Amino acid sequence: MLSMAVKAGRYRGVSAEDRLADRRERLLEATLEVWSAEAGPPITMTRVCAQAGLTERYFYESFRGLDAARLEVLQRIATEISERSIEAMATTPGTPTDRARAAVAAFVQILTEDPRKGRIAMVESLGVPALRPQRTALLRQFADVAAEQARELYGPRAWSEREGQMAALQFIGGLGEMVTAWIDGALKASPDDIIDAATRQFVSTAHR
């Protein structure tokens, strides 16, 4: 019976597809953990596999190489930031400032509650030449989200599309530098301090 189940793609009631998905998630979590480490040897596929408790055979089952795994980790962080900030603004009542703060808080909390994600998004990804175009595209995506939120919050008071895009790029760039300084220990502040400062910056630059 066991051999028949294995041949059919199931083992102990778990399908081959589910086992593949589980291994992929373990490898992505391991990539997040190893890549975000502040000290130690550089990230390698061997270290990621050791962290995940899997062999390199299983790594190639899910990814073409290390950069592919790192890119997916980076994209997942970016998607989480975009989705949570949009949802926070959409579901928060109150003034435009209240709603803007909720969106900024969602962004900052992802990067500070799990500093691994902040380090990868703002620091480590910059040091990987193969990922720089994707990182730049993701930061511009964040700026597009910020510009769209500004138009929704301030309506006729919002900047024109071109001016709004420039303001949003400045905002995202400044927020990124502030979070990076906090992660590196150069900025002594609490996450709430960062949220307050970023909210003031957004509110002061997002409209006429």
N, C-alpha and C positions, 0 to 999 in steps of 0.2 A: 504493500500500500504506500509506504514512504517513497519508494523509488518511482512509483507512478505519479505521485504528487509532485515530486521534484521535476520529472520530465514534463509535467503539465504546466510547470512554471510556478508552482506554489510550494512553499516549505513552511511547515508549522502554521498553516493557514494564512501566510503572507505571500502575496503575489510577487512575481519578479519585478513588476513595475514599482510596487511599493518599496521593495528592498532597494531598488536603484534610487528612488526618490530619497529614501532615508540616508543612503550613503552620500548622495549629493549634498544634502543638508549638513551632514557631519563635516564634509570637506569644506563647505562654505563657512561654517562656524569656526573650523580650524584655521582657515585662511584669515578670517577676521582676527582671531586671537594672535596668531603668529605675526601677521603683518603689522599689527598695532603695537607690538612690544617695543618699548623704548630702548632696551639694551639687548645685547646678545648678538649672535651671528645673523647675517642677512637672511631674509625669508627665502626658502627653497621649497621645491615640491616635496623633497624628502622630509623636511621638518613639518610641513603641512600634513603629510600622510601619517607621520608619527603622532602628531597631535590628535588626529582623527581616529587613530587606531586602525588604519587601513593600509593596504599595500598600494604601490604605484600603479598596479594594474587597474585598481578601482578608480584612481584619479583619472586615468585616460579614458575610462568608461564614461566620464561626465564632462571632461574639459580637454581641449586641445593642448593646453599648456598652462603654466602658472599665470601668465598675463590674462588669460581668459577667465580664470577663477577670480583674480583680483578685480577685473572689470565688472564681473557680476556682483561682487561684494559692494563696490563703489556705486553701481547703479541701484542696488537695493537700498542703500542708505539715502540716495537722492530721491528715490520714489517715496520712501517713508517720510522724508522731510516735506516734500511737496504735498502729499496726501493729507498729512496731519495738520499742516499750516492752513491749507484750504478749508479743511473740515472745521478747524478751530474758529476761523473767522466766520464761517457760515452759520455756526451753531451758537455763537456768543452774542447775547443781546447787549444793548447799551449804545454808547456813543462811538463814533469812528475810532477814537483813541482806545476805548475798551476793546473793540474788535481787532484793532491793529496789534495791541499788546498780546492778545490771545494768539494771533498768528505768529508773532515774533517768538512768544514763549514756546510754542510747539516746535519751532525750528531750533531754538537754543537748547531746549530740554533734551532733544534727541542727541545732541552733540556733547552735552555736559553730564547727563544721567548715565550715559555709556561712553566714557571718554575714548574708548577704542574707536568708536565711530567718528568722533570728532577728530582724532589724530589721523585716521585714514583719509577722511574727506578733506581736511584742511592742510595736513602736513605730508604724510607719507605718499599720497598719490601724486604730489607735485614732483617727487624725486624719481618717478618711474617714467622715462621718456616715452614709452609706448602708450602710456595712459594720459599724457598731458592733453592731447586733443579732446579726449572724452571728458576730462576734468574741466577743461575750459567750456565745453559745450554744456556741461551740467550746471556750472556757475551761471552761465547765460540763461539757462532754463530757470534757475532760481530767480534771476532778475526779471524774467518775463512774468513769472508768478507774482512777484512783488509789484510790478507795474500794473498788472491786471487787478490786483487787490486794491491798489491806490485808485484806479478808475472806478471800481465798484464802491469804495468808501466815500470818495469825494466828488464823484459825478462831474458837474460843470467846473468845479474848483480844481480838478485834477489837471496836471500838465498835459500838453499835447502828446501824441504817441511818441514822437521823437524825443521830446524833453523828458517825458516819463521814463523812457528807456534809459536815458543817460542818468537820471536820478536813481533809478533802480540799480543800475550797475555800480554806481558809487556806494549805494547803501549795502549791497551784497559784498562788495570788496572790503568796505570798512568793517562789516560784521565778521567776515572771514578773518581779517587781521586781528580783531579783538579776541575771537575765540581761539585763534592760534596762539596768541600771547598768553592767554589763560591756561591753555593746555601745556605750554612750555614752562609755565611757572613765572613768566616775566610780568604778568598782570595779577596782582593780588585783589581778587574780587570774588563775590559769590555769584552763582548763576542768576539770582534775582537782580544783582547789580548789572550784570550783562544784559538781561532782558530789559531793565529800565532804560539803560543807555541806548540800546538798539531801538527801543520804542520811540524815545525822544528824537532820535535821528530820522527814523522813518516818518514820523508825524510832521517834522519840521521841513522835510524835503519832498514829500509826496504830493504836494498841492501848491497852488499859487498863494 
